[in-house]
Amino acid sequence: MLAGLLAGFGTGTFPPAGRAAAAAEPPAGDGPAPDHTGLGTVGEVDHAANGFDPYALLTDFDTGTVSRLPDGRRLREYEVVAVDREIEIAPGVRFPAWTYNGRVPGPTLRATEGDLVRIRFSNAGTMPHTMHFHGIHSARMDGIPGAGEVFPGESFTYEFEARPFGCHLYHCHSLPLKHHLHRGLYGAFIVDPDPERHPGQEAVARSRLLGTPENAEWQEFVMVMNGFDTDFDQENEFYAVNTVAFAFADRPIRIDRRRPVRIYLVNVTEFDPINSFHLHGNFFDYYDHGTTLVPTLPVVDTIMQCQAQRGILEFHFRDHEPGRYMFHAHQAEFTELGWMGFFEVGDGP
């Protein structure tokens, strides 16, 4: 893993960034002329060179290597490496990122309530880094300076029980904190509920438990809201879900209107006090932090999240006509600078 990640390490240089609509020159050749009538960027991001595709990140759940302990408890083991890597966040706009496993956001780690989670974290970067998990754990596993901070060339193993169930996150907690967060060291951490621990709500819990027939009925997506300050003046020039500006406007997310939708939404935007999610033509139930099996905010179409706040959105399109339904941040600046996309709703996958 490490050799492959290091092979993608860039030069750390990038062109000056303008606003999103002027992020790149029009492509050469005889292809169709760019559309300058609406929101978007000109050109395409090279996802293969980036080493990750924001569309693939929607459904890429890392469930670790699973085994059983002598007491019968399930053990999930993960390997995560911090790597300095240049990434493309909009066509022609490169950013010198610090990454977990070569991608921004880092891998979506997924476990079940009560599992013993063991993460071996290695630092192949140039700065000290940590993995601080939002959840319940001991002080010595907190992933802060003095408790799990890892210097370049070293490693540390975090170990804790996966609880509470919900939609969580992890991020670097080395100093200066805003710098380590903004450069890309964050990822989603999902803990599915154990149905046996929730009598009376087993059916709902099973619908969230990856691998069950009930869960297979759902279309689940991970959306990490982030921003990028490309000139390092502590003001973002680009906003996105899963890093690439306008990724889901250029390639809408396909939705089967016969099946319900569940979004694990995480906000890690730096330099702005809040971010938001708004869905066009529909409403959803919201579970703040994902730590309940009943909605904390039912039947809404817009929610706000401060940094590190997260939650689960559930909705469906079964009564809707096919078509493209927009979603975006309901801060106009964020929308115009990259945080906007569409659901392509139809009768198939």
C-alpha positions as CSV (number, residue, x, y, z in Angstrom):
1,M,0.0,0.0,0.0
2,L,2.7,2.5,1.0
3,A,4.7,2.2,-2.2
4,G,1.6,2.8,-4.3
5,L,0.6,5.9,-2.3
6,L,4.1,7.4,-2.5
7,A,4.2,6.9,-6.2
8,G,1.4,9.4,-6.6
9,F,3.1,12.1,-4.5
10,G,3.2,15.3,-6.6
11,T,5.5,18.3,-6.7
12,G,3.6,20.5,-4.3
13,T,3.2,23.2,-6.9
14,F,0.0,24.4,-8.4
15,P,-1.3,27.3,-10.5
16,P,-3.0,30.3,-9.0
17,A,-6.7,29.6,-8.6
18,G,-9.4,31.9,-9.7
19,R,-13.1,31.5,-9.3
20,A,-14.7,28.2,-10.2
21,A,-16.1,29.3,-13.6
22,A,-12.6,30.3,-14.7
23,A,-10.7,27.3,-13.3
24,A,-9.3,26.0,-16.6
25,E,-8.8,26.8,-20.2
26,P,-11.3,25.4,-22.7
27,P,-10.2,22.0,-24.0
28,A,-8.4,21.9,-27.3
29,G,-9.8,20.0,-30.3
30,D,-12.9,19.9,-32.3
31,G,-15.3,18.9,-29.5
32,P,-18.4,20.7,-28.5
33,A,-18.0,24.3,-27.3
34,P,-18.1,24.8,-23.5
35,D,-21.4,25.8,-21.9
36,H,-21.0,29.2,-20.3
37,T,-24.7,29.6,-19.5
38,G,-24.7,28.1,-16.0
39,L,-22.7,26.9,-13.0
40,G,-19.7,24.7,-13.5
41,T,-16.1,24.4,-14.5
42,V,-14.5,24.0,-17.9
43,G,-12.6,20.8,-18.6
44,E,-12.3,17.5,-16.7
45,V,-10.4,16.4,-13.6
46,D,-8.1,13.4,-14.1
47,H,-9.5,11.1,-11.4
48,A,-7.1,8.3,-12.3
49,A,-4.1,10.6,-11.7
50,N,-5.8,11.8,-8.5
51,G,-6.0,8.2,-7.3
52,F,-9.6,8.5,-6.3
53,D,-13.0,9.3,-8.0
54,P,-15.5,11.4,-6.0
55,Y,-18.3,9.3,-7.5
56,A,-16.7,6.0,-6.3
57,L,-16.2,7.5,-2.8
58,L,-20.0,7.7,-2.4
59,T,-20.2,4.0,-1.9
60,D,-16.7,2.9,-1.0
61,F,-17.0,1.5,2.5
62,D,-13.9,0.0,4.2
63,T,-15.1,-2.7,6.6
64,G,-11.5,-3.7,7.5
65,T,-10.1,-7.2,8.0
66,V,-12.5,-9.1,10.2
67,S,-11.7,-11.9,12.7
68,R,-13.0,-13.2,16.0
69,L,-11.3,-12.7,19.4
70,P,-11.1,-15.6,21.9
71,D,-14.1,-14.2,23.7
72,G,-16.2,-14.2,20.5
73,R,-16.1,-10.5,20.0
74,R,-15.6,-9.3,16.4
75,L,-12.3,-7.5,15.6
76,R,-11.9,-5.1,12.7
77,E,-8.4,-4.1,11.7
78,Y,-7.5,-1.3,9.3
79,E,-4.3,0.2,7.9
80,V,-4.1,3.9,7.3
81,V,-1.1,5.8,5.9
82,A,-0.6,9.6,5.9
83,V,0.9,10.7,2.6
84,D,1.7,14.1,1.2
85,R,0.1,14.2,-2.3
86,E,-0.8,16.8,-4.9
87,I,-4.5,16.5,-6.0
88,E,-6.7,18.1,-8.6
89,I,-9.7,19.7,-7.1
90,A,-11.1,21.4,-10.2
91,P,-10.0,21.2,-13.9
92,G,-6.4,22.5,-13.9
93,V,-6.4,23.5,-10.2
94,R,-4.0,21.5,-8.1
95,F,-3.7,21.5,-4.4
96,P,-0.9,20.2,-2.2
97,A,-2.8,17.9,0.1
98,W,-2.0,15.8,3.2
99,T,-4.0,12.6,2.8
100,Y,-5.1,9.4,4.5
101,N,-4.3,6.5,2.1
102,G,-3.7,9.0,-0.8
103,R,-7.3,10.3,-1.0
104,V,-9.4,13.2,0.2
105,P,-11.5,12.5,2.1
106,G,-9.8,9.4,3.6
107,P,-11.3,6.0,3.6
108,T,-14.8,5.6,5.0
109,L,-14.3,3.2,7.9
110,R,-17.4,1.2,8.7
111,A,-17.9,-1.1,11.7
112,T,-20.8,-2.4,13.8
113,E,-21.7,-1.3,17.3
114,G,-19.6,-3.3,19.8
115,D,-16.8,-4.3,17.5
116,L,-13.3,-3.9,18.7
117,V,-11.7,-1.5,16.2
118,R,-7.9,-1.6,15.7
119,I,-6.3,1.0,13.3
120,R,-2.6,0.8,12.5
121,F,-1.6,4.3,11.5
122,S,1.7,5.0,9.8
123,N,3.0,8.5,8.9
124,A,4.8,8.7,5.5
125,G,4.3,12.4,5.4
126,T,6.6,15.3,6.3
127,M,4.7,16.6,9.4
128,P,3.4,15.0,12.6
129,H,-0.1,13.6,12.3
130,T,-2.8,11.9,14.3
131,M,-6.2,10.1,13.8
132,H,-8.7,11.6,16.2
133,F,-12.0,9.6,16.2
134,H,-15.3,11.1,17.2
135,G,-16.7,8.5,19.4
136,I,-16.2,6.9,22.8
137,H,-12.6,5.8,23.7
138,S,-9.9,6.1,26.3
139,A,-7.8,9.2,26.7
140,R,-4.7,7.4,25.6
141,M,-6.4,6.6,22.2
142,D,-7.6,10.2,21.7
143,G,-5.3,11.0,18.7
144,I,-3.9,14.3,20.0
145,P,-0.4,15.5,20.7
146,G,0.8,13.4,23.6
147,A,-1.8,10.6,23.0
148,G,-1.3,9.0,19.7
149,E,0.5,11.6,17.7
150,V,2.8,10.0,15.0
151,F,5.9,11.6,13.7
152,P,7.2,11.1,10.2
153,G,8.5,7.5,9.7
154,E,6.7,6.2,12.8
155,S,3.4,4.4,13.5
156,F,0.8,4.0,16.2
157,T,-2.1,1.6,16.8
158,Y,-5.4,3.0,17.9
159,E,-7.8,0.5,19.6
160,F,-11.3,1.0,21.0
161,E,-14.8,-0.4,21.0
162,A,-17.0,1.0,18.2
163,R,-19.7,3.1,20.0
164,P,-22.0,4.8,19.9
165,F,-23.7,3.8,16.6
166,G,-24.0,6.7,14.2
167,C,-22.4,8.8,11.5
168,H,-19.1,10.0,12.8
169,L,-15.7,11.1,11.5
170,Y,-12.0,11.1,12.1
171,H,-9.4,13.8,11.4
172,C,-5.9,14.9,12.3
173,H,-5.6,16.8,15.6
174,S,-2.0,17.9,15.3
175,L,-1.2,21.6,15.5
176,P,-1.9,24.0,13.9
177,L,-5.3,22.2,13.8
178,K,-6.9,24.3,11.1
179,H,-3.9,23.6,8.8
180,H,-4.0,19.8,9.2
181,L,-7.8,19.7,8.7
182,H,-7.8,22.0,5.7
183,R,-5.1,20.1,3.9
184,G,-7.3,17.0,3.7
185,L,-6.7,14.8,6.8
186,Y,-10.3,13.7,7.5
187,G,-12.7,10.9,6.7
188,A,-16.1,9.4,7.6
189,F,-16.4,6.8,10.4
190,I,-19.7,4.9,10.4
191,V,-20.9,2.7,13.2
192,D,-23.9,0.6,12.3
193,P,-26.3,-0.3,15.1
194,D,-26.4,-3.9,16.4
195,P,-30.1,-4.9,16.1
196,E,-29.8,-7.1,19.2
197,R,-29.0,-4.1,21.4
198,H,-32.2,-2.3,20.3
199,P,-35.3,-4.3,21.2
200,G,-38.4,-2.8,19.7
201,Q,-36.4,-1.1,16.9
202,E,-34.7,-4.1,15.4
203,A,-36.2,-3.5,11.9
204,V,-34.8,0.0,11.7
205,A,-31.4,-1.1,13.1
206,R,-31.2,-3.9,10.6
207,S,-31.9,-1.4,7.7
208,R,-28.7,0.4,8.7
209,L,-26.6,-2.7,9.3
210,L,-24.4,-3.3,6.2
211,G,-24.8,-6.8,4.8
212,T,-28.4,-7.4,5.9
213,P,-31.3,-7.9,3.3
214,E,-33.0,-4.8,4.9
215,N,-29.9,-2.7,4.3
216,A,-29.6,-3.9,0.7
217,E,-32.9,-2.2,-0.1
218,W,-31.3,1.2,0.5
219,Q,-29.2,3.4,-1.7
220,E,-26.5,4.6,0.6
221,F,-24.0,7.4,-0.1
222,V,-21.2,9.1,1.8
223,M,-21.0,12.8,1.3
224,V,-18.1,14.8,2.9
225,M,-18.6,18.5,2.5
226,N,-15.2,20.3,2.2
227,G,-13.6,23.5,1.0
228,F,-10.2,24.5,-0.4
229,D,-8.2,27.6,0.2
230,T,-5.9,27.4,-2.8
231,D,-4.0,30.7,-2.1
232,F,-3.7,30.1,1.6
233,D,-5.3,33.4,2.7
234,Q,-7.8,31.6,5.0
235,E,-10.7,32.0,2.6
236,N,-11.9,29.2,0.4
237,E,-11.8,29.5,-3.3
238,F,-13.6,26.1,-4.0
239,Y,-16.3,24.1,-2.2
240,A,-17.3,20.5,-2.9
241,V,-18.7,17.2,-1.8
242,N,-16.0,14.6,-1.9
243,T,-13.3,17.1,-2.9
244,V,-13.9,17.8,-6.6
245,A,-15.9,21.0,-7.5
246,F,-19.1,20.3,-9.4
247,A,-18.3,16.6,-9.5
248,F,-22.0,15.6,-9.2
249,A,-23.2,18.3,-11.6
250,D,-20.9,16.9,-14.3
251,R,-21.9,13.4,-13.4
252,P,-25.2,13.2,-11.6
253,I,-25.8,10.5,-8.9
254,R,-28.1,7.9,-10.4
255,I,-31.1,7.0,-8.1
256,D,-33.7,4.2,-8.5
257,R,-36.9,5.9,-7.4
258,R,-38.3,2.6,-6.3
259,R,-35.7,2.3,-3.5
260,P,-35.1,4.7,-0.5
261,V,-32.0,6.8,-0.2
262,R,-29.7,7.3,2.8
263,I,-27.0,9.9,2.9
264,Y,-24.2,9.9,5.5
265,L,-23.4,13.7,5.5
266,V,-20.2,15.0,7.2
267,N,-19.0,18.6,7.3
268,V,-15.3,19.3,7.5
269,T,-15.2,22.7,5.9
270,E,-12.5,25.0,7.3
271,F,-12.6,28.8,7.4
272,D,-16.4,29.0,7.3
273,P,-18.6,28.6,10.5
274,I,-21.3,26.5,8.8
275,N,-22.1,24.5,5.7
276,S,-25.5,23.2,4.6
277,F,-27.4,20.7,2.5
278,H,-30.6,21.6,0.5
279,L,-32.6,19.1,-1.6
280,H,-34.8,20.4,-4.4
281,G,-38.3,19.1,-5.0
282,N,-38.3,16.8,-1.9
283,F,-38.0,16.6,1.8
284,F,-36.0,14.2,4.1
285,D,-35.8,13.0,7.7
286,Y,-32.6,14.0,9.5
287,Y,-30.9,12.1,12.3
288,D,-28.4,14.4,13.9
289,H,-25.1,12.6,14.4
290,G,-27.0,9.4,13.3
291,T,-27.1,8.3,17.0
292,T,-30.9,7.8,17.1
293,L,-33.2,5.4,15.3
294,V,-36.0,7.9,15.0
295,P,-35.5,11.3,13.2
296,T,-34.3,14.2,15.3
297,L,-35.6,16.6,12.6
298,P,-38.4,15.1,10.4
299,V,-39.6,16.3,7.1
300,V,-37.1,19.1,6.2
301,D,-35.4,20.1,3.0
302,T,-32.4,22.1,4.4
303,I,-30.1,21.4,7.3
304,M,-27.0,23.3,8.6
305,Q,-23.9,21.7,10.1
306,C,-20.9,23.3,11.8
307,Q,-17.5,21.8,11.3
308,A,-17.4,18.1,12.5
309,Q,-21.2,18.0,12.8
310,R,-22.7,15.2,10.8
311,G,-25.9,13.3,10.4
312,I,-28.0,10.9,8.3
313,L,-30.6,11.9,5.7
314,E,-33.3,9.5,4.6
315,F,-35.8,10.1,1.7
316,H,-37.3,8.6,-1.4
317,F,-38.5,9.6,-4.9
318,R,-41.1,6.9,-5.4
319,D,-43.9,9.4,-6.0
320,H,-41.8,11.7,-8.2
321,E,-41.5,11.8,-12.0
322,P,-38.1,10.9,-13.4
323,G,-35.6,13.7,-13.9
324,R,-32.7,15.6,-12.5
325,Y,-33.2,16.9,-8.9
326,M,-30.6,19.4,-7.7
327,F,-28.9,19.4,-4.3
328,H,-26.5,22.0,-3.0
329,A,-25.3,24.1,-0.1
330,H,-27.8,26.9,0.6
331,Q,-25.0,29.5,0.8
332,A,-25.1,30.9,-2.7
333,E,-21.3,31.5,-2.7
334,F,-20.6,27.8,-1.9
335,T,-23.0,26.7,-4.7
336,E,-21.4,28.9,-7.3
337,L,-17.9,27.8,-6.3
338,G,-18.4,24.1,-6.6
339,W,-20.9,22.7,-4.0
340,M,-23.7,21.7,-6.3
341,G,-24.9,18.5,-7.9
342,F,-27.9,16.5,-9.2
343,F,-29.7,13.2,-8.5
344,E,-30.6,11.5,-11.8
345,V,-33.9,9.8,-10.8
346,G,-35.3,7.0,-12.8
347,D,-36.7,3.5,-12.8
348,G,-33.4,1.6,-12.7
349,P,-29.9,1.7,-11.2
